C-alpha cells in the first residue's frame, strides 16, 4: 500500500474506475433512450464529464504532492 509520505495507488485506481463507470452508465442510459446513437452520445458525454473530473483530481493530487514535498524539504533544512 502507499505510505503516508508517498502517493496512494488506490486513489489513482479509484479515479480510473470512476472514469470508466461514468462512461458506461451514461452509455447505458443513452442506449435505453435512443439505441445505438444514444449510447454513443451518452457514453461520450459521460466520458467527457468524468475526464474533466479526472484531470481536476489529478491536478489536486499533484498539488498535494508538491506541498508535501516542500514541507519535507523545509523540515530537512532545519
N, CA and C atoms as a LAMMPS dump frame, in Angstrom:
ITEM: TIMESTEP
0
ITEM: NUMBER OF ATOMS
234
ITEM: BOX BOUNDS ff ff ff
-5.0000000000000000e+02 5.0000000000000000e+02
-5.0000000000000000e+02 5.0000000000000000e+02
-5.0000000000000000e+02 5.0000000000000000e+02
ITEM: ATOMS id mol type element x y z
1 1 1 N 0.846 -1.164 0
2 1 2 C 0 0 0
3 1 3 C 0.9 1.238 0
4 2 1 N 0.335 2.416 -0.077
5 2 2 C 1.13 3.634 -0.085
6 2 3 C 1.47 4.075 1.321
7 3 1 N 2.627 4.683 1.462
8 3 2 C 2.994 5.223 2.756
9 3 3 C 2.349 6.595 2.915
10 4 1 N 2.415 7.138 4.122
11 4 2 C 1.794 8.44 4.356
12 4 3 C 2.535 9.546 3.617
13 5 1 N 3.801 9.319 3.269
14 5 2 C 4.582 10.334 2.562
15 5 3 C 4.536 10.168 1.048
16 6 1 N 4.152 8.999 0.548
17 6 2 C 4.156 8.742 -0.884
18 6 3 C 2.762 8.779 -1.476
19 7 1 N 2.699 8.61 -2.783
20 7 2 C 1.381 8.617 -3.428
21 7 3 C 0.58 7.363 -3.076
22 8 1 N -0.707 7.511 -3.059
23 8 2 C -1.603 6.397 -2.74
24 8 3 C -2.095 5.788 -4.054
25 9 1 N -1.692 4.556 -4.378
26 9 2 C -2.119 3.972 -5.652
27 9 3 C -3.621 3.72 -5.723
28 10 1 N -4.274 3.534 -4.596
29 10 2 C -5.723 3.298 -4.603
30 10 3 C -6.48 4.548 -5.001
31 11 1 N -5.911 5.712 -4.722
32 11 2 C -6.542 6.968 -5.137
33 11 3 C -6.603 7.032 -6.657
34 12 1 N -5.507 6.638 -7.309
35 12 2 C -5.457 6.662 -8.778
36 12 3 C -6.347 5.576 -9.376
37 13 1 N -6.397 4.421 -8.75
38 13 2 C -7.26 3.349 -9.24
39 13 3 C -8.723 3.764 -9.151
40 14 1 N -9.093 4.408 -8.081
41 14 2 C -10.455 4.896 -7.923
42 14 3 C -10.826 5.928 -8.965
43 15 1 N -9.869 6.777 -9.315
44 15 2 C -10.124 7.782 -10.347
45 15 3 C -10.388 7.115 -11.696
46 16 1 N -9.636 6.079 -12.015
47 16 2 C -9.833 5.369 -13.276
48 16 3 C -11.154 4.625 -13.318
49 17 1 N -11.523 4.005 -12.21
50 17 2 C -12.806 3.303 -12.151
51 17 3 C -13.974 4.276 -12.263
52 18 1 N -13.83 5.433 -11.666
53 18 2 C -14.875 6.449 -11.767
54 18 3 C -15.038 6.914 -13.216
55 19 1 N -13.934 7.09 -13.911
56 19 2 C -13.969 7.494 -15.319
57 19 3 C -14.681 6.443 -16.159
58 20 1 N -14.301 5.195 -16.006
59 20 2 C -14.909 4.112 -16.787
60 20 3 C -16.373 3.918 -16.41
61 21 1 N -16.671 3.964 -15.134
62 21 2 C -18.04 3.757 -14.673
63 21 3 C -18.996 4.814 -15.187
64 22 1 N -18.574 6.064 -15.175
65 22 2 C -19.442 7.134 -15.661
66 22 3 C -19.715 6.985 -17.155
67 23 1 N -18.7 6.635 -17.923
68 23 2 C -18.893 6.453 -19.365
69 23 3 C -19.84 5.282 -19.637
70 24 1 N -19.689 4.197 -18.9
71 24 2 C -20.545 3.022 -19.108
72 24 3 C -21.988 3.311 -18.696
73 25 1 N -22.172 3.921 -17.54
74 25 2 C -23.528 4.201 -17.066
75 25 3 C -24.237 5.185 -17.992
76 26 1 N -23.554 6.243 -18.4
77 26 2 C -24.178 7.198 -19.314
78 26 3 C -24.446 6.549 -20.673
79 27 1 N -23.568 5.666 -21.108
80 27 2 C -23.806 4.938 -22.35
81 27 3 C -25.032 4.045 -22.262
82 28 1 N -25.216 3.361 -21.138
83 28 2 C -26.397 2.518 -20.954
84 28 3 C -27.679 3.338 -20.912
85 29 1 N -27.628 4.475 -20.239
86 29 2 C -28.794 5.356 -20.215
87 29 3 C -29.118 5.819 -21.634
88 30 1 N -28.079 6.2 -22.377
89 30 2 C -28.277 6.603 -23.764
90 30 3 C -28.831 5.482 -24.624
91 31 1 N -28.405 4.246 -24.364
92 31 2 C -28.894 3.088 -25.115
93 31 3 C -30.403 2.916 -24.918
94 32 1 N -30.855 3.048 -23.664
95 32 2 C -32.285 2.895 -23.385
96 32 3 C -33.106 4.036 -23.982
97 33 1 N -32.511 5.212 -24.072
98 33 2 C -33.238 6.362 -24.603
99 33 3 C -33.246 6.367 -26.131
100 34 1 N -32.069 6.131 -26.754
101 34 2 C -32.012 6.314 -28.193
102 34 3 C -31.287 5.253 -28.977
103 35 1 N -31.155 4.054 -28.457
104 35 2 C -30.5 2.991 -29.211
105 35 3 C -29.002 3.214 -29.339
106 36 1 N -28.46 2.791 -30.491
107 36 2 C -27.001 2.872 -30.681
108 36 3 C -26.495 4.308 -30.697
109 37 1 N -27.223 5.2 -31.353
110 37 2 C -26.808 6.6 -31.402
111 37 3 C -26.839 7.216 -30.005
112 38 1 N -27.875 6.914 -29.256
113 38 2 C -27.967 7.419 -27.883
114 38 3 C -26.847 6.887 -27.01
115 39 1 N -26.455 5.635 -27.26
116 39 2 C -25.357 5.061 -26.489
117 39 3 C -24.057 5.814 -26.77
118 40 1 N -23.809 6.112 -28.028
119 40 2 C -22.592 6.847 -28.374
120 40 3 C -22.604 8.253 -27.787
121 41 1 N -23.728 8.91 -27.877
122 41 2 C -23.826 10.27 -27.334
123 41 3 C -23.733 10.235 -25.808
124 42 1 N -24.47 9.336 -25.163
125 42 2 C -24.42 9.231 -23.701
126 42 3 C -23.052 8.837 -23.195
127 43 1 N -22.434 7.862 -23.866
128 43 2 C -21.089 7.455 -23.468
129 43 3 C -20.079 8.579 -23.652
130 44 1 N -20.232 9.322 -24.732
131 44 2 C -19.337 10.458 -24.972
132 44 3 C -19.496 11.534 -23.913
133 45 1 N -20.742 11.848 -23.59
134 45 2 C -20.993 12.851 -22.547
135 45 3 C -20.452 12.365 -21.2
136 46 1 N -20.681 11.1 -20.887
137 46 2 C -20.16 10.549 -19.633
138 46 3 C -18.647 10.571 -19.578
139 47 1 N -18.01 10.241 -20.719
140 47 2 C -16.551 10.233 -20.767
141 47 3 C -15.987 11.636 -20.608
142 48 1 N -16.553 12.594 -21.338
143 48 2 C -16.045 13.969 -21.274
144 48 3 C -16.231 14.544 -19.872
145 49 1 N -17.4 14.333 -19.29
146 49 2 C -17.643 14.857 -17.952
147 49 3 C -16.746 14.229 -16.902
148 50 1 N -16.596 12.929 -16.96
149 50 2 C -15.753 12.271 -15.963
150 50 3 C -14.271 12.517 -16.228
151 51 1 N -13.882 12.73 -17.49
152 51 2 C -12.489 13.047 -17.784
153 51 3 C -12.126 14.419 -17.226
154 52 1 N -13.077 15.358 -17.281
155 52 2 C -12.858 16.669 -16.667
156 52 3 C -12.59 16.508 -15.17
157 53 1 N -13.414 15.714 -14.498
158 53 2 C -13.217 15.481 -13.065
159 53 3 C -11.918 14.731 -12.79
160 54 1 N -11.544 13.808 -13.695
161 54 2 C -10.301 13.057 -13.568
162 54 3 C -9.101 14.013 -13.6
163 55 1 N -9.088 14.923 -14.573
164 55 2 C -7.983 15.894 -14.681
165 55 3 C -7.954 16.805 -13.462
166 56 1 N -9.12 17.248 -13.025
167 56 2 C -9.201 18.112 -11.852
168 56 3 C -8.619 17.418 -10.617
169 57 1 N -8.964 16.16 -10.418
170 57 2 C -8.456 15.392 -9.276
171 57 3 C -6.959 15.113 -9.413
172 58 1 N -6.497 14.853 -10.64
173 58 2 C -5.066 14.606 -10.86
174 58 3 C -4.249 15.857 -10.553
175 59 1 N -4.749 17.011 -10.948
176 59 2 C -4.048 18.26 -10.63
177 59 3 C -4.021 18.513 -9.128
178 60 1 N -5.117 18.184 -8.449
179 60 2 C -5.159 18.338 -6.991
180 60 3 C -4.15 17.395 -6.323
181 61 1 N -4.066 16.157 -6.806
182 61 2 C -3.111 15.193 -6.245
183 61 3 C -1.678 15.673 -6.467
184 62 1 N -1.415 16.251 -7.631
185 62 2 C -0.081 16.764 -7.931
186 62 3 C 0.247 17.94 -7.011
187 63 1 N -0.722 18.822 -6.799
188 63 2 C -0.507 19.969 -5.918
189 63 3 C -0.272 19.5 -4.484
190 64 1 N -1.035 18.506 -4.026
191 64 2 C -0.84 17.97 -2.679
192 64 3 C 0.553 17.348 -2.526
193 65 1 N 1.006 16.644 -3.568
194 65 2 C 2.337 16.031 -3.525
195 65 3 C 3.416 17.101 -3.471
196 66 1 N 3.229 18.185 -4.216
197 66 2 C 4.208 19.279 -4.186
198 66 3 C 4.266 19.93 -2.81
199 67 1 N 3.094 20.141 -2.194
200 67 2 C 3.066 20.75 -0.866
201 67 3 C 3.727 19.846 0.165
202 68 1 N 3.492 18.548 0.066
203 68 2 C 4.106 17.595 0.988
204 68 3 C 5.617 17.575 0.802
205 69 1 N 6.052 17.59 -0.451
206 69 2 C 7.491 17.579 -0.738
207 69 3 C 8.148 18.865 -0.23
208 70 1 N 7.481 20.023 -0.434
209 70 2 C 8.038 21.289 0.037
210 70 3 C 8.141 21.316 1.561
211 71 1 N 7.116 20.793 2.248
212 71 2 C 7.146 20.761 3.71
213 71 3 C 8.262 19.844 4.205
214 72 1 N 8.477 18.719 3.529
215 72 2 C 9.533 17.777 3.916
216 72 3 C 10.903 18.413 3.698
217 73 1 N 11.068 19.141 2.594
218 73 2 C 12.356 19.794 2.325
219 73 3 C 12.634 20.884 3.343
220 74 1 N 11.597 21.615 3.769
221 74 2 C 11.801 22.656 4.781
222 74 3 C 12.17 22.046 6.121
223 75 1 N 11.57 20.916 6.456
224 75 2 C 11.917 20.243 7.711
225 75 3 C 13.347 19.717 7.661
226 76 1 N 13.805 19.244 6.493
227 76 2 C 15.159 18.743 6.361
228 76 3 C 16.199 19.839 6.484
229 77 1 N 15.847 21.061 6.081
230 77 2 C 16.8 22.175 6.153
231 77 3 C 17.007 22.654 7.584
232 78 1 N 16.086 22.373 8.477
233 78 2 C 16.196 22.865 9.865
234 78 3 C 17.122 22.041 10.644
